[in-house]
Amino acid sequence: MAKELTDFKNLCVHTITTKPWPIEKAAQEFSAAGIGGITVWRDALAGRDIRKTGNMLRDLNLEVVSLCRGGFFPALTASQREAAIADNLKAIDEAEALGAPMVVLVCGAAPGQSLTESRQQIQDGIMACLEHAAAARVKLTIEPLHPMYAGDRSAINTLAQANDMAEAINSPHVGVAVDVYHLWWDPDLENQIKRCAAHNNLAAFHICDWKTPTLDMLNDRGLMGEGCINLKQIRGWVEETGFNGFNEVEVFSNIYWHQDQQQFLKKITSAYLQHT
């Protein structure tokens, strides 16, 4: 059973969720609302001194939970795969400068080759970055994506596949992110969450909701309580493992991005307490 949520100290909001706001505005508003954490998307750092931005977030009493995103390792040519690894090494450097303890990986897939080959290239790519991640004390966090993205965004589509890869790599600098939007449908989800935690790989927990009907497979996520995901049940499974990290609100929504962001933030905090 999930614990009752009474405050926002374990609430983290991704900068992509309030995309119209620059990171400075988002940070001020999150802090004023009493939100405890922020996950920073790399586009929010464009043109900024990353180290100073990290200090600004901490001065506002926001814990920098993670940097999004790295990944997209698979490709049809060696030069493309090498470029992907170089970009992930850069993401690790950005996370270190920001003071983020992990980089979330949208692992990628390459149309024109099998998912099995893409998965091997993902594992090879992570291994190629591992020494750099260890030196920076940054964890590389594998996020399985819903199978509807298997064609071009991720060949890791179940928590079991993410667990398999994390266990094969077997490093304290590799973890797994559980995102309810991608995994809520899986009949083996509870067992795989337990397995993930038992191997010390459960690193992040992302929340939102699955709307029915969904108007856009990428940018029509719902706020907690707007869809069909049993959030309290899944959060309960996560907490029963001993996980005490943040509940990270990650919402891509053309609808909400066109609304007043201050009103949207009030909806986020209300939905967090009522439906998460």
C-alpha positions as CSV (number, residue, x, y, z in Angstrom):
1,M,0.0,0.0,0.0
2,A,1.4,3.4,-1.0
3,K,2.0,5.9,1.8
4,E,-0.2,8.9,2.0
5,L,1.4,12.0,0.3
6,T,1.0,15.1,2.5
7,D,3.7,17.4,1.1
8,F,6.0,17.9,-1.9
9,K,9.4,17.1,-0.4
10,N,9.6,13.9,-2.6
11,L,8.0,15.5,-5.6
12,C,10.3,16.2,-8.6
13,V,9.2,17.9,-11.7
14,H,11.0,17.6,-15.0
15,T,11.7,20.8,-16.9
16,I,10.1,19.3,-20.0
17,T,6.8,19.2,-18.1
18,T,6.6,23.0,-18.0
19,K,8.5,23.4,-21.3
20,P,7.4,27.0,-22.0
21,W,9.2,28.2,-18.9
22,P,13.0,28.8,-19.1
23,I,14.8,26.8,-16.4
24,E,15.2,29.9,-14.2
25,K,11.5,30.6,-14.1
26,A,10.6,26.9,-13.6
27,A,13.1,26.7,-10.7
28,Q,11.7,29.8,-9.0
29,E,8.1,28.5,-9.3
30,F,8.9,24.9,-8.2
31,S,10.8,26.2,-5.2
32,A,8.0,28.6,-4.3
33,A,5.5,25.7,-4.4
34,G,7.7,23.7,-2.0
35,I,8.7,21.1,-4.5
36,G,11.8,19.2,-3.5
37,G,13.4,18.2,-6.8
38,I,14.0,19.0,-10.4
39,T,15.1,16.9,-13.3
40,V,16.7,18.9,-16.0
41,W,16.4,18.2,-19.7
42,R,19.5,19.1,-21.7
43,D,17.6,21.6,-24.0
44,A,16.9,23.7,-20.9
45,L,20.7,24.2,-20.5
46,A,21.3,25.6,-23.9
47,G,23.4,28.8,-23.8
48,R,23.9,28.6,-20.1
49,D,26.8,28.1,-17.7
50,I,25.8,24.6,-16.5
51,R,27.8,24.7,-13.3
52,K,26.2,28.1,-12.4
53,T,22.8,26.8,-13.3
54,G,23.3,23.9,-10.9
55,N,24.2,26.3,-8.1
56,M,21.2,28.4,-8.9
57,L,18.9,25.3,-8.5
58,R,20.5,24.3,-5.2
59,D,20.3,27.9,-3.9
60,L,16.5,27.6,-4.5
61,N,16.5,24.4,-2.3
62,L,15.9,22.1,-5.3
63,E,17.7,18.8,-5.4
64,V,19.0,18.1,-8.9
65,V,17.6,14.6,-9.4
66,S,18.9,13.7,-12.9
67,L,19.8,14.9,-16.3
68,C,17.6,13.9,-19.3
69,R,18.6,12.5,-21.6
70,G,21.3,10.4,-23.1
71,G,21.1,7.2,-25.1
72,F,20.2,6.6,-28.7
73,F,23.1,4.3,-29.1
74,P,22.0,2.0,-32.0
75,A,22.8,3.0,-35.5
76,L,23.5,1.3,-38.8
77,T,27.0,2.6,-39.2
78,A,30.0,2.5,-36.9
79,S,30.6,6.3,-37.3
80,Q,27.0,7.0,-36.2
81,R,27.5,4.7,-33.1
82,E,30.7,6.5,-32.3
83,A,29.0,9.8,-32.5
84,A,26.3,8.6,-30.1
85,I,28.9,7.5,-27.6
86,A,30.6,10.9,-27.9
87,D,27.3,12.6,-27.2
88,N,26.7,10.4,-24.1
89,L,30.2,11.2,-22.8
90,K,29.2,14.9,-23.2
91,A,26.0,14.3,-21.3
92,I,27.9,12.7,-18.5
93,D,30.2,15.8,-18.3
94,E,27.0,18.0,-18.3
95,A,25.5,16.0,-15.5
96,E,28.7,16.3,-13.4
97,A,28.8,20.1,-14.0
98,L,25.2,20.4,-13.1
99,G,25.6,18.3,-10.0
100,A,23.1,15.6,-11.2
101,P,23.8,12.1,-10.0
102,M,22.4,10.3,-13.0
103,V,21.8,10.6,-16.8
104,V,18.5,9.0,-17.9
105,L,18.9,7.0,-21.1
106,V,16.3,6.8,-23.8
107,C,18.3,3.9,-25.3
108,G,17.3,4.1,-29.0
109,A,16.6,1.8,-31.9
110,A,17.6,1.7,-35.5
111,P,15.1,1.1,-38.2
112,G,16.7,-1.4,-40.6
113,Q,18.2,-3.7,-38.1
114,S,16.7,-6.2,-35.6
115,L,15.8,-5.2,-32.0
116,T,18.2,-7.9,-30.8
117,E,21.0,-6.1,-32.7
118,S,19.9,-2.7,-31.3
119,R,19.9,-4.1,-27.8
120,Q,23.4,-5.4,-28.2
121,Q,24.5,-2.0,-29.5
122,I,22.8,-0.3,-26.5
123,Q,24.7,-2.5,-24.1
124,D,28.0,-1.9,-26.0
125,G,27.3,1.8,-25.9
126,I,26.7,1.9,-22.2
127,M,29.8,-0.2,-21.6
128,A,31.9,2.3,-23.7
129,C,30.7,5.1,-21.4
130,L,31.0,3.3,-18.1
131,E,34.6,4.3,-17.1
132,H,33.8,7.9,-17.8
133,A,30.5,7.7,-15.8
134,A,32.4,6.1,-12.9
135,A,35.0,8.9,-12.9
136,A,32.3,11.5,-12.9
137,R,30.2,9.6,-10.2
138,V,27.2,9.7,-12.5
139,K,24.8,6.7,-12.9
140,L,23.6,5.7,-16.4
141,T,19.9,4.9,-15.9
142,I,18.2,2.6,-18.5
143,E,14.6,3.6,-19.1
144,P,12.5,1.0,-20.8
145,L,10.0,2.7,-23.2
146,H,6.5,1.5,-24.2
147,P,6.6,-1.0,-27.2
148,M,4.9,1.6,-29.4
149,Y,8.4,3.3,-29.5
150,A,10.3,0.1,-30.4
151,G,10.7,1.2,-34.0
152,D,12.9,4.2,-33.5
153,R,13.1,5.4,-29.9
154,S,14.0,2.3,-27.8
155,A,14.6,-1.4,-28.2
156,I,14.3,-1.7,-24.4
157,N,10.6,-2.1,-24.0
158,T,10.0,-4.0,-20.8
159,L,11.3,-3.8,-17.3
160,A,12.5,-7.4,-17.7
161,Q,14.7,-6.3,-20.6
162,A,16.1,-3.4,-18.7
163,N,16.8,-5.6,-15.7
164,D,18.5,-8.2,-17.9
165,M,20.8,-5.5,-19.3
166,A,21.6,-3.9,-16.0
167,E,22.3,-7.2,-14.4
168,A,24.6,-8.2,-17.3
169,I,26.6,-5.0,-17.0
170,N,26.6,-5.4,-13.2
171,S,27.9,-2.0,-12.3
172,P,27.0,0.5,-9.5
173,H,27.1,3.1,-12.2
174,V,24.2,1.6,-14.1
175,G,20.6,1.7,-12.9
176,V,17.0,1.5,-14.2
177,A,14.2,4.0,-14.3
178,V,10.6,2.8,-13.8
179,D,8.2,5.1,-15.7
180,V,4.5,4.2,-15.3
181,Y,3.6,5.6,-18.7
182,H,5.8,3.0,-20.4
183,L,5.3,0.0,-18.0
184,W,1.8,0.2,-16.5
185,W,0.4,-2.5,-18.9
186,D,2.9,-5.2,-18.0
187,P,1.4,-8.1,-16.1
188,D,4.8,-8.9,-14.6
189,L,5.5,-5.4,-13.5
190,E,5.3,-6.0,-9.7
191,N,7.7,-8.9,-9.9
192,Q,10.1,-7.0,-12.1
193,I,10.1,-4.0,-9.8
194,K,11.0,-6.3,-6.9
195,R,13.8,-7.9,-9.1
196,C,15.1,-4.5,-10.0
197,A,15.4,-3.4,-6.4
198,A,16.8,-6.7,-5.2
199,H,19.8,-6.1,-7.6
200,N,20.1,-2.5,-6.4
201,N,19.2,-1.2,-9.8
202,L,16.0,0.8,-9.1
203,A,17.2,4.3,-9.6
204,A,14.2,6.5,-10.6
205,F,10.4,6.5,-10.6
206,H,8.6,8.6,-13.2
207,I,4.8,9.4,-13.0
208,C,2.0,10.7,-15.2
209,D,-1.1,9.0,-16.7
210,W,-2.2,7.3,-19.8
211,K,-5.2,9.0,-21.4
212,T,-7.9,7.2,-23.3
213,P,-8.1,8.1,-26.1
214,T,-4.6,9.3,-26.6
215,L,-4.5,12.0,-29.2
216,D,-0.7,11.9,-29.8
217,M,1.6,9.0,-28.8
218,L,4.4,11.3,-27.8
219,N,2.9,14.6,-26.6
220,D,-0.5,13.7,-25.0
221,R,0.4,12.4,-21.6
222,G,-2.1,13.0,-18.8
223,L,-1.7,14.3,-15.3
224,M,-2.0,11.8,-12.5
225,G,-5.7,10.8,-12.2
226,E,-6.6,11.6,-15.7
227,G,-6.1,8.2,-17.2
228,C,-6.2,4.5,-16.5
229,I,-2.9,3.9,-14.7
230,N,-3.3,2.6,-11.1
231,L,-0.7,4.9,-9.8
232,K,-1.2,4.3,-6.1
233,Q,-0.8,0.6,-6.6
234,I,2.4,0.9,-8.6
235,R,3.9,3.5,-6.2
236,G,3.1,1.1,-3.4
237,W,5.1,-1.7,-5.2
238,V,8.0,0.7,-5.6
239,E,7.9,1.8,-2.0
240,E,7.6,-1.7,-0.7
241,T,11.1,-2.4,-2.1
242,G,12.5,0.4,0.2
243,F,12.9,2.9,-2.6
244,N,12.9,6.4,-1.0
245,G,13.7,8.5,-4.0
246,F,11.6,11.1,-5.8
247,N,8.3,10.8,-7.5
248,E,9.2,12.5,-10.8
249,V,6.4,14.1,-12.8
250,E,7.3,13.8,-16.5
251,V,4.4,15.1,-18.7
252,F,4.8,15.7,-22.5
253,S,1.6,17.5,-23.4
254,N,0.8,19.8,-26.3
255,I,-2.4,20.6,-24.5
256,Y,-0.8,21.7,-21.2
257,W,2.1,23.4,-22.9
258,H,-0.4,25.8,-24.4
259,Q,-2.0,26.6,-21.1
260,D,-1.0,29.1,-18.3
261,Q,2.0,27.3,-16.7
262,Q,1.3,28.6,-13.2
263,Q,-2.2,27.2,-13.3
264,F,-0.7,24.0,-14.7
265,L,1.7,23.8,-11.8
266,K,-1.2,24.0,-9.4
267,K,-2.9,21.1,-11.2
268,I,0.4,19.1,-10.9
269,T,0.6,19.6,-7.2
270,S,-3.1,18.9,-6.6
271,A,-3.0,15.7,-8.8
272,Y,0.2,14.6,-6.9
273,L,-1.5,14.7,-3.6
274,Q,-4.9,13.3,-4.7
275,H,-4.0,10.6,-7.3
276,T,-0.4,9.5,-6.9
